[in-house]
């Protein structure tokens, strides 16, 4: 695993440090310290297969790590602990999700922050489950940056998939979610109806423009104020195919990582309630020049260095 974490070496002085110089490979959760960022790779795309998407996202975690490695460290207290990858054996998605949930719960109970690199967006239910297990009495707010609601009902005989995570969460009780970047042409009226039934709030992709920032902040602030703990999940298919070609479902009219988006994204990252973040649906099979993996790595890095 540590062989992946490589980059330009300018010296041992902390002023020269890049992320690869501050990563610790670990196997014992007892060694996690409060305030650590703890990383798991969710090398799974069985949920994408079940959802009839383009497979390949299971190979993304190590590629994202590679693209994270060379970013400069600007926080003196920065520490990243890497616990490697979780895989899906024999199509047992539910088992892989349960394993990640257990590991995330251990992280949270140690007072650390959870970072997960997908994998398909089936990571959402697993990551959320781990947070819920650690904070059973807390209200967990979820911000989903995604073109899709992912609130489909699991199909009989197929089971949960990358498109069912928020329906699964809602089925377990109250759901407190805000979905940013939703595309009208990527969600049927039924999926919008389900979102309304369960009280899932959303911001359409068309609403993400600079002059609308005040309204966007207001909607985000309402969700964050109501939550005790905040979880942010980013599905890379929310972005335009020109900057994120390597995803399970490419979007010709997706959003851009422009000034407006970065203002919104950093506004979320500044919350002290944010304890967990993941990126999903990077698909190396269809990526060009690591564009999608690099963008995903950059978004994770924004939080690491916030």
BANUMAR-358014 format. One line per 4 residues: for each residue x, y, z of C-alpha. Coordinates in Angstrom, 3 decimals, decimal comma. Layout:
<atoms>
X Y Z | ...
</atoms>
This chain:
<atoms>
0,000 0,000 0,000 | 2,740 2,482 0,901 | 4,321 1,981 -2,529 | 1,366 3,902 -3,974
2,102 6,947 -1,828 | 4,953 8,512 -3,784 | 5,738 12,010 -4,935 | 8,371 14,676 -5,327
10,750 14,790 -2,346 | 12,011 18,291 -1,584 | 13,298 17,545 1,904 | 12,354 16,426 5,406
11,597 19,897 6,710 | 7,820 20,192 7,351 | 7,743 23,220 5,050 | 8,614 20,865 2,187
6,157 18,126 3,066 | 3,710 16,627 0,625 | 0,904 14,260 1,548 | 2,862 11,091 0,776
5,338 12,069 3,505 | 2,622 12,252 6,157 | 0,728 9,020 5,466 | 0,872 6,162 7,956
-0,162 2,655 6,975 | -2,032 1,067 9,855 | -3,830 -2,119 10,800 | -4,744 -1,440 14,436
-7,617 0,936 15,115 | -6,425 1,424 18,689 | -3,559 3,505 17,277 | -5,879 6,155 15,791
-5,624 9,531 17,500 | -8,385 12,134 17,826 | -8,234 14,519 14,892 | -6,576 12,044 12,516
-7,951 11,686 9,022 | -8,508 7,960 8,526 | -8,696 6,583 5,002 | -10,367 3,449 3,656
-10,634 2,425 0,040 | -13,967 0,876 -0,939 | -12,764 -1,111 -3,966 | -16,259 -2,268 -4,854
-18,543 -1,774 -7,855 | -20,930 -4,689 -7,421 | -23,641 -2,103 -6,776 | -22,876 -0,460 -10,126
-23,221 -3,844 -11,823 | -26,574 -4,411 -10,138 | -27,634 -0,920 -11,229 | -26,724 -1,716 -14,848
-23,900 0,849 -14,921 | -20,423 0,735 -16,413 | -18,168 -1,345 -14,185 | -14,603 -0,430 -13,277
-14,961 1,841 -10,224 | -13,551 -0,889 -7,978 | -10,104 -0,013 -9,326 | -10,337 3,674 -8,400
-9,136 3,910 -4,766 | -5,454 3,333 -5,503 | -5,551 5,669 -8,501 | -7,065 8,421 -6,352
-4,384 7,813 -3,727 | -1,721 8,191 -6,413 | -3,206 11,529 -7,455 | -3,423 12,719 -3,846
0,182 11,892 -3,028 | 1,955 14,972 -4,341 | -0,308 17,683 -2,924 | 1,550 19,974 -0,497
0,775 19,831 3,215 | -0,286 23,216 4,570 | -1,642 22,128 7,972 | 1,103 21,619 10,574
-1,027 19,094 12,479 | -2,041 17,075 9,406 | -2,033 13,296 9,804 | -3,500 10,714 7,398
-3,828 7,083 8,441 | -4,466 4,595 5,635 | -6,136 1,256 6,386 | -6,064 -0,007 2,809
-8,918 -1,327 0,689 | -12,110 -3,275 1,267 | -13,062 -5,655 -1,539 | -16,266 -7,412 -2,504
-15,870 -11,177 -2,493 | -18,158 -13,338 -4,630 | -20,629 -10,533 -5,273 | -21,364 -10,106 -1,556
-22,058 -6,372 -1,618 | -23,937 -6,440 1,654 | -20,962 -8,066 3,383 | -18,558 -5,460 2,015
-20,878 -2,662 3,120 | -21,154 -4,146 6,601 | -17,370 -4,415 6,879 | -16,859 -0,776 5,914
-19,582 0,287 8,340 | -17,798 -1,502 11,177 | -14,468 0,099 10,325 | -15,976 3,590 10,016
-17,666 3,152 13,387 | -14,305 2,319 14,970 | -12,819 5,437 13,408 | -15,587 7,638 14,741
-15,364 6,152 18,209 | -11,679 7,136 18,278 | -12,549 10,774 17,588 | -11,086 10,746 14,075
-12,489 11,867 10,714 | -13,444 9,347 8,059 | -12,374 9,543 4,410 | -13,506 6,829 2,001
-12,435 6,478 -1,630 | -14,922 4,568 -3,794 | -15,826 2,485 -5,587 | -19,406 2,823 -6,662
-21,936 4,994 -4,877 | -23,103 1,958 -2,951 | -20,463 3,307 -0,551 | -23,084 5,785 0,735
-25,188 3,303 2,678 | -22,077 1,652 4,130 | -20,433 4,919 5,184 | -23,655 6,294 6,641
-24,280 3,043 8,545 | -20,894 3,324 10,230 | -21,576 6,914 11,263 | -25,030 5,994 12,569
-23,596 3,106 14,594 | -21,098 5,474 16,214 | -23,706 8,178 16,893 | -27,014 6,364 17,413
-28,604 9,303 19,262 | -27,344 12,033 16,931 | -29,093 13,570 13,945 | -26,914 12,863 10,906
-27,146 15,358 8,080 | -26,107 14,120 4,642 | -25,080 16,334 1,755 | -25,031 14,416 -1,507
-23,360 16,155 -4,438 | -24,753 14,104 -7,286 | -26,739 14,233 -10,503 | -28,974 11,455 -9,130
-31,103 11,003 -6,011 | -30,001 7,363 -5,590 | -33,361 6,676 -3,970 | -34,505 3,726 -6,054
-36,205 0,842 -4,302 | -34,023 -2,302 -4,263 | -35,220 -4,707 -6,934 | -36,484 -8,118 -5,783
-33,920 -10,745 -6,632 | -31,220 -8,121 -7,234 | -30,990 -6,297 -3,922 | -29,351 -2,999 -3,035
-27,267 -1,231 -5,648 | -25,407 2,002 -6,286 | -28,786 3,641 -6,907 | -30,597 2,638 -3,706
-28,535 4,104 -0,869 | -30,818 6,952 0,139 | -33,925 4,785 -0,095 | -32,213 2,319 2,264
-31,310 5,099 4,676 | -34,867 6,456 4,600 | -36,256 2,986 5,245 | -34,376 2,876 8,552
-35,945 6,051 9,904 | -35,894 9,794 9,381 | -33,506 10,972 6,685 | -31,975 14,442 6,708
-30,410 14,970 3,299 | -29,673 17,713 0,793 | -28,866 16,678 -2,778 | -26,859 19,204 -4,786
-26,497 19,049 -8,572 | -29,626 17,041 -9,339 | -30,353 16,770 -13,071 | -33,923 16,795 -14,343
-32,985 14,549 -17,261 | -31,317 11,970 -14,987 | -34,200 11,301 -12,585 | -37,715 10,135 -13,413
-40,773 11,798 -11,934 | -41,033 8,770 -9,646 | -37,620 9,499 -8,148 | -38,542 13,147 -7,593
-41,762 11,933 -5,962 | -39,863 9,592 -3,650 | -37,572 12,487 -2,683 | -40,597 14,587 -1,789
-42,232 11,748 0,141 | -39,185 11,276 2,362 | -38,412 14,985 2,722 | -35,167 14,851 0,777
-34,218 18,427 -0,065 | -32,441 19,190 -3,319 | -30,737 21,861 -5,408 | -30,922 21,416 -9,160
-27,778 21,655 -11,259 | -29,371 24,647 -13,014 | -29,398 26,541 -9,706 | -25,615 26,460 -9,333
-24,645 29,877 -10,611 | -22,689 32,675 -8,948 | -25,535 35,150 -8,580 | -27,465 32,493 -6,649
-24,804 31,852 -4,000 | -26,715 33,504 -1,167 | -29,712 31,232 -1,759 | -27,463 28,168 -2,032
-25,720 28,986 1,242 | -29,079 29,438 2,948 | -30,330 26,000 1,911 | -27,063 24,372 2,958
-27,028 26,213 6,278 | -30,541 24,986 7,123 | -29,458 21,365 6,705 | -26,230 21,888 8,656
-27,983 23,727 11,501 | -30,434 20,861 11,964 | -27,701 18,214 12,069 | -25,498 17,109 14,944
-23,067 15,315 12,621 | -22,446 16,027 8,946 | -21,526 13,544 6,204 | -20,594 14,678 2,687
-20,663 12,321 -0,278 | -19,589 13,288 -3,802 | -20,611 11,251 -6,823 | -18,233 12,216 -9,619
-20,905 11,790 -12,281 | -22,299 15,143 -11,165 | -19,527 16,783 -13,199 | -19,432 17,530 -16,895
-17,935 14,750 -19,010 | -15,190 17,101 -20,223 | -13,674 17,272 -16,732 | -14,920 13,912 -15,431
-15,034 11,436 -18,328 | -14,129 8,474 -16,143 | -17,367 7,709 -14,327 | -19,975 4,972 -14,362
-22,557 7,248 -16,022 | -21,069 10,232 -17,878 | -22,972 13,557 -17,923 | -22,657 15,705 -21,028
-24,409 18,573 -19,219 | -22,958 18,086 -15,745 | -21,693 20,892 -13,554 | -18,149 22,258 -13,541
-15,702 22,618 -10,672 | -15,789 26,373 -11,219 | -15,749 29,280 -8,774 | -19,409 28,850 -7,871
-19,033 25,161 -7,113 | -15,852 25,664 -5,108 | -17,496 28,403 -3,010 | -20,346 25,997 -2,225
-18,019 23,062 -1,613 | -15,706 24,972 0,730 | -18,697 26,409 2,564 | -19,662 22,847 3,465
-16,115 21,844 4,348 | -15,783 24,674 6,853 | -18,446 23,163 9,103 | -17,080 21,808 12,377
-19,827 19,190 12,212 | -18,326 17,543 9,117 | -16,819 14,231 10,232 | -16,987 12,091 7,087
-16,419 12,504 3,358 | -16,294 10,123 0,427 | -15,923 10,308 -3,336 | -17,569 7,734 -5,571
-17,958 6,533 -9,154 | -14,462 7,285 -10,460 | -14,052 4,703 -13,216 | -10,440 4,358 -14,447
-11,541 2,272 -17,440 | -13,092 5,363 -19,035 | -10,880 8,078 -17,590 | -8,645 10,283 -19,741
-5,266 11,417 -18,430 | -6,510 10,704 -14,884 | -8,802 13,757 -15,140 | -11,585 12,283 -13,026
-9,255 10,695 -10,478 | -7,304 13,943 -10,192 | -10,478 15,949 -9,648 | -11,660 13,502 -6,988
-8,250 13,673 -5,289 | -8,377 17,470 -5,373 | -11,800 17,535 -3,725 | -10,620 15,249 -0,920
-7,514 17,392 -0,511 | -9,679 20,477 -0,011 | -10,964 18,929 3,212 | -7,628 17,543 4,353
-6,090 21,001 4,164 | -9,111 23,058 5,274
</atoms>
